[in-house]
């Protein structure tokens, strides 16, 4: 599992993480449940939501699918 970067968080990663967290909370999903549905570890999902990790495209697709949204809608809402 990747470790959090010691570099400052990139604004794009922070924005994307906030959108993922918002959608997860709207669906009343715990981090654990969303992580399970996306095939991820809960702690990794937490790092993504905080913008601590640069996320791989396929992982992001898995999260979008588990949230029931398109990758395009996640990116658009994050203004990326």
Backbone bond lengths (Angstrom), bond angles and torsions (degrees), N, CA, C in turn:
res aa  C-N    CA-C-N  psi(-1)  N-CA   C-N-CA  omega(-1)  CA-C   N-CA-C  phi
1 X - - - 1.440 - - 1.526 108.85 -
2 X 1.351 117.55 136.30 1.456 120.42 -179.81 1.526 111.34 -63.64
3 X 1.315 116.12 149.94 1.457 120.22 176.28 1.521 108.76 -98.68
4 X 1.332 116.88 150.75 1.458 119.20 179.36 1.519 111.59 -58.82
5 X 1.301 115.73 145.03 1.453 121.92 179.53 1.520 109.73 -72.18
6 X 1.334 115.63 149.12 1.457 119.91 174.67 1.520 110.34 -89.06
7 X 1.330 117.02 -3.99 1.456 122.26 178.54 1.526 109.70 -82.08
8 X 1.344 116.34 156.41 1.469 117.87 176.72 1.532 110.68 -58.10
9 X 1.304 115.84 148.26 1.464 121.03 179.71 1.526 109.84 -64.05
10 X 1.324 115.33 135.90 1.456 120.47 176.33 1.525 107.98 -77.16
11 X 1.326 118.29 136.15 1.465 120.85 -178.49 1.533 113.54 -55.76
12 X 1.319 117.60 -33.67 1.466 120.25 179.62 1.528 110.86 -66.17
13 X 1.336 116.88 -40.33 1.463 120.32 179.46 1.527 111.15 -69.20
14 X 1.322 116.07 -37.57 1.460 120.53 177.84 1.522 110.62 -65.17
15 X 1.330 116.97 -43.80 1.474 121.39 179.67 1.526 110.97 -64.29
16 X 1.315 116.58 -44.65 1.459 120.62 179.86 1.524 110.98 -63.85
17 X 1.308 117.13 -43.04 1.461 121.14 177.80 1.519 112.12 -61.18
18 X 1.325 116.52 -39.64 1.463 120.66 178.99 1.527 111.05 -64.55
19 X 1.323 117.30 -38.36 1.463 121.18 178.62 1.530 110.21 -66.73
20 X 1.314 116.51 -42.41 1.467 120.35 178.52 1.526 109.95 -61.89
21 X 1.334 116.98 -46.41 1.464 121.01 179.52 1.530 110.84 -61.50
22 X 1.334 116.85 -44.76 1.467 120.83 -179.48 1.532 110.71 -59.43
23 X 1.309 116.73 -47.48 1.471 120.60 -179.31 1.530 110.70 -64.42
24 X 1.330 116.78 -41.29 1.463 120.52 178.72 1.526 110.57 -60.32
25 X 1.326 116.18 -44.10 1.458 120.16 -179.49 1.528 111.60 -68.36
26 X 1.328 117.74 -36.74 1.466 121.02 176.04 1.527 111.04 -60.38
27 X 1.335 115.57 -35.59 1.466 120.65 179.19 1.527 112.18 -83.97
28 X 1.338 115.74 -0.19 1.470 122.28 -178.97 1.528 111.98 56.69
29 X 1.336 114.25 41.28 1.462 121.05 177.03 1.521 108.97 -101.14
30 X 1.310 116.57 140.24 1.463 120.56 171.93 1.530 107.75 -77.46
31 X 1.321 115.84 162.10 1.469 118.76 174.31 1.524 109.31 -59.27
32 X 1.300 116.41 -39.76 1.464 120.39 -178.88 1.533 111.25 -60.89
33 X 1.329 117.19 -45.06 1.460 120.89 -178.01 1.529 110.88 -67.50
34 X 1.328 117.81 -44.80 1.461 120.01 178.55 1.521 110.39 -63.23
35 X 1.322 117.17 -43.25 1.462 120.70 179.03 1.522 110.32 -59.08
36 X 1.320 116.21 -43.57 1.469 120.66 179.04 1.537 110.11 -60.69
37 X 1.323 116.61 -46.49 1.465 120.89 -178.89 1.530 112.44 -65.44
38 X 1.334 116.64 -29.79 1.463 121.28 -179.44 1.530 112.22 -92.94
39 X 1.329 117.29 -2.25 1.461 120.46 -179.74 1.515 113.61 73.08
40 X 1.341 115.93 34.67 1.463 121.23 -177.27 1.522 110.49 -122.37
41 X 1.310 115.96 165.35 1.455 122.24 171.51 1.531 107.88 -80.68
42 X 1.330 117.58 142.69 1.455 120.92 -178.16 1.528 112.48 -59.80
43 X 1.328 116.57 -40.08 1.466 118.85 -178.74 1.533 111.45 -66.24
44 X 1.336 116.75 -34.45 1.461 119.70 176.94 1.527 109.71 -65.59
45 X 1.335 117.78 -43.50 1.458 120.78 178.24 1.524 110.43 -59.92
46 X 1.315 117.41 -40.02 1.461 120.87 176.56 1.519 111.71 -59.88
47 X 1.324 116.18 -40.52 1.468 120.43 178.50 1.528 110.24 -65.71
48 X 1.316 117.04 -38.84 1.468 121.12 177.88 1.525 109.34 -63.82
49 X 1.324 117.09 -46.11 1.461 120.53 -179.10 1.528 112.07 -62.55
50 X 1.321 117.76 -30.78 1.466 121.26 178.23 1.523 112.53 -84.16
51 X 1.333 117.16 -9.33 1.458 120.32 -177.23 1.509 112.93 79.56
52 X 1.344 117.07 21.17 1.463 121.38 -177.83 1.524 113.08 -80.16
53 X 1.324 117.51 -21.45 1.461 120.75 -175.72 1.510 111.44 -127.06
54 X 1.318 114.72 143.44 1.454 120.62 169.39 1.523 105.59 -77.09
55 X 1.315 116.76 127.54 1.449 121.11 -171.11 1.528 111.16 -100.79
56 X 1.318 116.54 137.69 1.463 121.95 178.67 1.533 109.67 -71.01
57 X 1.296 116.68 148.56 1.460 122.52 -177.51 1.532 111.84 -57.05
58 X 1.315 118.27 -47.22 1.463 120.25 -178.36 1.523 111.77 -65.26
59 X 1.311 117.47 -34.61 1.461 121.03 176.00 1.518 109.70 -66.18
60 X 1.319 116.61 -42.23 1.461 120.68 177.86 1.527 110.99 -63.00
61 X 1.321 117.32 -39.33 1.466 120.83 175.94 1.530 110.95 -61.97
62 X 1.322 117.32 -41.36 1.463 121.34 178.05 1.526 111.04 -62.21
63 X 1.322 117.07 -41.13 1.466 120.73 178.48 1.523 110.11 -65.57
64 X 1.331 117.07 -46.04 1.467 120.63 178.84 1.530 110.49 -58.26
65 X 1.319 116.93 -45.40 1.466 120.49 179.02 1.525 111.38 -61.42
66 X 1.321 117.24 -42.46 1.458 120.96 179.80 1.525 111.79 -66.36
67 X 1.349 116.74 -27.89 1.464 121.25 177.12 1.527 112.07 -85.58
68 X 1.326 116.38 -8.99 1.458 120.45 179.74 1.514 113.44 74.79
69 X 1.337 116.22 29.11 1.464 121.44 178.60 1.519 109.01 -129.39
70 X 1.311 115.81 168.41 1.457 120.20 176.81 1.523 109.69 -87.42
71 X 1.299 114.72 157.64 1.461 120.39 174.13 1.525 108.92 -60.30
72 X 1.318 116.23 -39.83 1.463 121.28 179.52 1.530 111.37 -58.51
73 X 1.339 117.24 -42.15 1.467 118.96 -178.59 1.531 111.57 -68.62
74 X 1.336 117.38 -37.38 1.466 119.57 175.96 1.531 110.72 -61.32
75 X 1.321 115.10 -47.40 1.461 120.20 -178.36 1.523 111.19 -65.08
76 X 1.317 116.29 -40.77 1.464 120.65 -179.83 1.528 111.15 -64.30
77 X 1.333 116.15 -45.19 1.462 119.26 -179.98 1.520 111.31 -64.50
78 X 1.334 116.75 -32.25 1.463 120.95 177.76 1.533 111.21 -81.29
79 X 1.343 116.08 -2.14 1.466 123.66 -178.47 1.520 112.72 59.57
80 X 1.349 113.63 45.90 1.464 120.47 179.32 1.506 109.86 -114.02
